[in-house]
Amino acid sequence: MVVVSDTSPLHYLILIDSAEILAKLFGSLLITEGVFQELQNANTPSKVRDWLNPLPHWISVQQPLHTLRIPHLHLGESEAISLALELSANLLIIDERIGRKAANQLQLRTTGTLGVLNLAASQKLISLSTAISALQTTSFRADPRLIAELLRSTP
């Protein structure tokens, strides 16, 4: 299974001590150099920067051969979409609404941080309510109605 991640989902999963669920769910994860650099930015919480040093064995950095220029997206998002497209990825993990819309228009299958947490909860890897509570202590933002619906639909 080929899974590519953008910055935001990995950032938030690290912050809530849940990044390892990506390895359990997908085996491995691809990120681009742009995503890696965004995760290492001086403004990124030290918890995230430290977690990536050294890079876990199940995460690989790979550059797309060509990066699509997608208006209103950062380099990491554009690279992640481009790599997912080039590799015919099974899944692109991306939170940004504009990025998801662009990826979906390119026929890429997408999910975000909440989708990953929901999948992990469905496989009994985590407690969704606990993970969402932890996520809400960060700067992560999502429509409260979406969060409420996820919590209602999880057994």
Contacts in CASP RR format, 6 or more apart in sequence:
PFRMAT RR
TARGET T0000
AUTHOR 0000-0000-0000
METHOD contacts of the structure
MODEL  1
MVVVSDTSPLHYLILIDSAEILAKLFGSLLITEGVFQELQNANTPSKVRD
WLNPLPHWISVQQPLHTLRIPHLHLGESEAISLALELSANLLIIDERIGR
KAANQLQLRTTGTLGVLNLAASQKLISLSTAISALQTTSFRADPRLIAEL
LRSTP
1 26 0 8 1.000
1 27 0 8 1.000
1 90 0 8 1.000
1 91 0 8 1.000
2 30 0 8 1.000
2 84 0 8 1.000
2 87 0 8 1.000
2 88 0 8 1.000
2 89 0 8 1.000
2 90 0 8 1.000
2 91 0 8 1.000
3 22 0 8 1.000
3 26 0 8 1.000
3 28 0 8 1.000
3 29 0 8 1.000
3 30 0 8 1.000
3 89 0 8 1.000
3 90 0 8 1.000
3 91 0 8 1.000
3 92 0 8 1.000
3 93 0 8 1.000
4 29 0 8 1.000
4 30 0 8 1.000
4 31 0 8 1.000
4 32 0 8 1.000
4 80 0 8 1.000
4 83 0 8 1.000
4 84 0 8 1.000
4 87 0 8 1.000
4 89 0 8 1.000
4 91 0 8 1.000
4 92 0 8 1.000
4 93 0 8 1.000
5 22 0 8 1.000
5 29 0 8 1.000
5 30 0 8 1.000
5 31 0 8 1.000
5 35 0 8 1.000
5 80 0 8 1.000
5 92 0 8 1.000
5 93 0 8 1.000
5 94 0 8 1.000
6 35 0 8 1.000
6 76 0 8 1.000
6 77 0 8 1.000
6 80 0 8 1.000
6 92 0 8 1.000
6 93 0 8 1.000
6 94 0 8 1.000
6 95 0 8 1.000
6 96 0 8 1.000
6 99 0 8 1.000
7 34 0 8 1.000
7 35 0 8 1.000
7 38 0 8 1.000
7 39 0 8 1.000
7 74 0 8 1.000
7 76 0 8 1.000
7 77 0 8 1.000
7 80 0 8 1.000
8 94 0 8 1.000
8 95 0 8 1.000
8 96 0 8 1.000
8 113 0 8 1.000
9 93 0 8 1.000
9 94 0 8 1.000
9 95 0 8 1.000
9 112 0 8 1.000
9 113 0 8 1.000
9 116 0 8 1.000
10 19 0 8 1.000
10 22 0 8 1.000
10 29 0 8 1.000
10 31 0 8 1.000
10 35 0 8 1.000
10 39 0 8 1.000
10 93 0 8 1.000
11 39 0 8 1.000
11 44 0 8 1.000
11 48 0 8 1.000
12 95 0 8 1.000
12 113 0 8 1.000
12 135 0 8 1.000
12 138 0 8 1.000
12 140 0 8 1.000
13 19 0 8 1.000
13 21 0 8 1.000
13 22 0 8 1.000
13 113 0 8 1.000
13 116 0 8 1.000
14 47 0 8 1.000
14 48 0 8 1.000
14 51 0 8 1.000
14 52 0 8 1.000
15 45 0 8 1.000
15 47 0 8 1.000
15 48 0 8 1.000
15 134 0 8 1.000
15 138 0 8 1.000
16 131 0 8 1.000
16 134 0 8 1.000
16 135 0 8 1.000
16 138 0 8 1.000
17 134 0 8 1.000
18 117 0 8 1.000
18 120 0 8 1.000
18 126 0 8 1.000
18 131 0 8 1.000
18 134 0 8 1.000
19 51 0 8 1.000
19 56 0 8 1.000
21 116 0 8 1.000
21 117 0 8 1.000
21 120 0 8 1.000
21 125 0 8 1.000
21 126 0 8 1.000
22 29 0 8 1.000
22 58 0 8 1.000
22 93 0 8 1.000
22 116 0 8 1.000
23 29 0 8 1.000
23 56 0 8 1.000
23 58 0 8 1.000
24 120 0 8 1.000
24 123 0 8 1.000
24 125 0 8 1.000
25 116 0 8 1.000
25 119 0 8 1.000
25 120 0 8 1.000
25 123 0 8 1.000
25 125 0 8 1.000
26 91 0 8 1.000
27 58 0 8 1.000
28 58 0 8 1.000
28 59 0 8 1.000
28 60 0 8 1.000
29 58 0 8 1.000
29 59 0 8 1.000
29 60 0 8 1.000
30 59 0 8 1.000
30 60 0 8 1.000
30 61 0 8 1.000
30 62 0 8 1.000
30 83 0 8 1.000
30 87 0 8 1.000
30 89 0 8 1.000
31 39 0 8 1.000
31 59 0 8 1.000
31 60 0 8 1.000
31 61 0 8 1.000
31 62 0 8 1.000
31 80 0 8 1.000
32 61 0 8 1.000
32 62 0 8 1.000
32 63 0 8 1.000
32 64 0 8 1.000
32 76 0 8 1.000
32 79 0 8 1.000
32 80 0 8 1.000
32 82 0 8 1.000
32 83 0 8 1.000
33 61 0 8 1.000
33 63 0 8 1.000
33 79 0 8 1.000
34 75 0 8 1.000
34 76 0 8 1.000
34 79 0 8 1.000
35 76 0 8 1.000
35 79 0 8 1.000
35 80 0 8 1.000
36 52 0 8 1.000
36 55 0 8 1.000
36 61 0 8 1.000
38 44 0 8 1.000
38 74 0 8 1.000
38 75 0 8 1.000
38 76 0 8 1.000
39 48 0 8 1.000
39 49 0 8 1.000
39 52 0 8 1.000
40 49 0 8 1.000
40 52 0 8 1.000
55 61 0 8 1.000
62 83 0 8 1.000
63 79 0 8 1.000
63 83 0 8 1.000
64 79 0 8 1.000
64 82 0 8 1.000
64 83 0 8 1.000
64 85 0 8 1.000
64 86 0 8 1.000
65 86 0 8 1.000
66 82 0 8 1.000
66 86 0 8 1.000
67 75 0 8 1.000
67 78 0 8 1.000
67 79 0 8 1.000
67 82 0 8 1.000
68 78 0 8 1.000
68 81 0 8 1.000
68 82 0 8 1.000
68 85 0 8 1.000
69 78 0 8 1.000
70 77 0 8 1.000
70 78 0 8 1.000
70 81 0 8 1.000
70 98 0 8 1.000
70 99 0 8 1.000
70 102 0 8 1.000
72 98 0 8 1.000
73 81 0 8 1.000
73 96 0 8 1.000
73 98 0 8 1.000
73 99 0 8 1.000
73 102 0 8 1.000
77 94 0 8 1.000
77 96 0 8 1.000
77 99 0 8 1.000
80 92 0 8 1.000
80 94 0 8 1.000
81 92 0 8 1.000
81 94 0 8 1.000
81 99 0 8 1.000
81 102 0 8 1.000
81 103 0 8 1.000
81 106 0 8 1.000
81 108 0 8 1.000
83 89 0 8 1.000
84 91 0 8 1.000
84 92 0 8 1.000
84 103 0 8 1.000
84 108 0 8 1.000
85 106 0 8 1.000
85 108 0 8 1.000
89 108 0 8 1.000
89 109 0 8 1.000
90 109 0 8 1.000
91 109 0 8 1.000
91 110 0 8 1.000
91 111 0 8 1.000
92 103 0 8 1.000
92 108 0 8 1.000
92 109 0 8 1.000
92 110 0 8 1.000
92 111 0 8 1.000
93 110 0 8 1.000
93 111 0 8 1.000
93 112 0 8 1.000
93 113 0 8 1.000
93 116 0 8 1.000
94 100 0 8 1.000
94 103 0 8 1.000
94 110 0 8 1.000
94 112 0 8 1.000
95 112 0 8 1.000
95 113 0 8 1.000
100 110 0 8 1.000
100 112 0 8 1.000
103 110 0 8 1.000
104 110 0 8 1.000
111 119 0 8 1.000
113 135 0 8 1.000
113 140 0 8 1.000
114 132 0 8 1.000
114 142 0 8 1.000
114 146 0 8 1.000
114 147 0 8 1.000
114 150 0 8 1.000
115 150 0 8 1.000
117 126 0 8 1.000
117 128 0 8 1.000
117 131 0 8 1.000
117 132 0 8 1.000
117 135 0 8 1.000
118 128 0 8 1.000
118 150 0 8 1.000
118 154 0 8 1.000
120 126 0 8 1.000
120 128 0 8 1.000
120 131 0 8 1.000
121 127 0 8 1.000
121 128 0 8 1.000
121 131 0 8 1.000
121 154 0 8 1.000
122 154 0 8 1.000
128 150 0 8 1.000
128 151 0 8 1.000
128 154 0 8 1.000
129 151 0 8 1.000
129 154 0 8 1.000
132 147 0 8 1.000
132 150 0 8 1.000
132 151 0 8 1.000
136 147 0 8 1.000
END
